[in-house]
Amino acid sequence: MTVTSSGIPVTVSRMMIKYKAEGCSDRAHSTVTAGILISIALCIPLTLLVFSKSGLLNLLFSDSRCLPLLMIMIPGLIFTSVYAVIRGTFWGNKQFLPYSLIEFFEEAVMLIVGIILVNFATDTLDGVNKASYAVLISYLFSFTVSVIVFFAKGGRLKSPNKEFAPLLSSATPITAMRTATSLINTLIAVLLPARLIYYGISSADAVSQFGTVFGMAFPLIFMPSTIIGSLALVLVPELSTDYYSHNFPHLKSNIEKALKFSCLVACIIIPVFLSFGEQIGEFLYSSKDAGKYIVKGAIMMLPMSLSMISTSMLNSLNKEKRTLASYFVGASVMILSIIFLPAILGIDALTVGMLLNFTLSAIINLIMLYKTSPEKIEFLKYLFVSAMTVIPTATFGVFLKNLLILKTNLTVSTIAGVFVTAVFSFLLFWIFGLFDFLESKIKPFKKGHSLKYGDDDKNKRVINNAN
């Protein structure tokens, strides 16, 4: 599904916006058709491979019972891949409500049908098989509804002949990045415990430590990604529209708002985790070790947030190949850290590797954003001030934690401490005016007007936006 449904929808969305800005609505329809045909072309050989029961599949599954489950669900690959392309058209047309409702009801159908079918299961394996059918039915549901909504909203299909090459050129780097992410995560799960064992840690301890970090601490540390992912979903069509319409003041404003919001989210959560991370780990997982890893990884949230949002923004500005290069630079450093640092840091090599990965990617992406935007982006001062608020907030949080531990139990001290520390962080942001960007507005853009941007010595460059 990563291969068939990751890069194409985003690219279809961006190219639709580009062609509409250029007044080429027929090419926008052709792009949708090309996306659907490419997705189907990718799905067919994968589906046939599964049904052929090739020996290659045995290498993927250690349990022979997995292949029959895959065979039940694999027909849904075509349905969900075509739906993914149609979902891209919803993004390109800024139709977020239909997309959100379809996603919600897809999950609801999966849950309801799954409960009904599993109730008739004769044993555990039969129950798992019936749950797989529920997944397949939910894919068919989202596909059917999305097709109906697509045509009801005026969607059309046109000859795709001229759009295959540009679509593949832009979609391939995004698909490669997301496929590489899945493969690298698998590599980490194998490589890191092996390196820990090599440096003297027992097999049981190595697996346990990895599970604690990757399965307990990191899901919380990656919490901002959910918020930033939602922001990126709405932001991508906006940025593409601004970029291809030459509405550069609005482009600059949206880039700054996205970066500042991502920074804000991270810098509010970081001090909470720095001061109460151990209590959070013990409260949620009954594991002090998980809490310690949360504290150690908290600082990672800032570069992670900036890396994620900047990657999405650059992809919306037709810089997919550059973000892929940035990704591999960071990923290479992370893998090297996992290979060599366990001798010194043990399991913390993973946290350090992730931190270096996101930091390098964020720096490279920010440099590219500054170069791509025709108007100068103003963000570094905001980044510095926001990062500085972490110090007093974390200090306050540690003081509060020590006070609450003496007076209350774990549940009360954790919930109250997290809440009060977050409020303290909000107050600091408010005092320093770090919420002001949410209220900033620019003059509305009128099509056909010339837009001035930047000073080159005494001369101003002018972009004429007449289409």
Secondary structure, 3 states (H helix, E strand, C coil): CHHHHCHHHHHHHHHHHHHHHCCCHHHHHHHHHHHHHHHHHHHHHHHHHHHCCCCHHHHHCCCCCHHHHHHHHCCHHHHHHHHHHHHHHHHHCCCHHHHHHHHHHHHHHHHHHHHHHHCCCCCHHHHHHHHHHHHHHHHHHHHHHHHHHHHHCCCCCCCCCCCHHHHHHHHHHHHHHHHHHHHHHHHHHHHHHHHHHHCCCCHHHHHHHHHHHHHHHHHHHCCHHHHHHHHHHHHHHHHHHHHHCCCHHHHHHHHHHHHHHHHHHHHHHHHHHHHHHHHHHHHHHCCHHHHHHHHHHHHHHHHHHHHHHHHHHHHHCCCHHHHHHHHHHHHHHHHHHHHHCHHHHCCHHHHHHHHHHHHHHHHHHHHHHHHHCCCCCCCHHHHHHHHHHHHHHHHHHHHHHHHHHHHCCHHHHHHHHHHHHHHHHHHHHHHCCCCHHHHCCCCCCCCCCEEEEEEECCEEEEEECCC
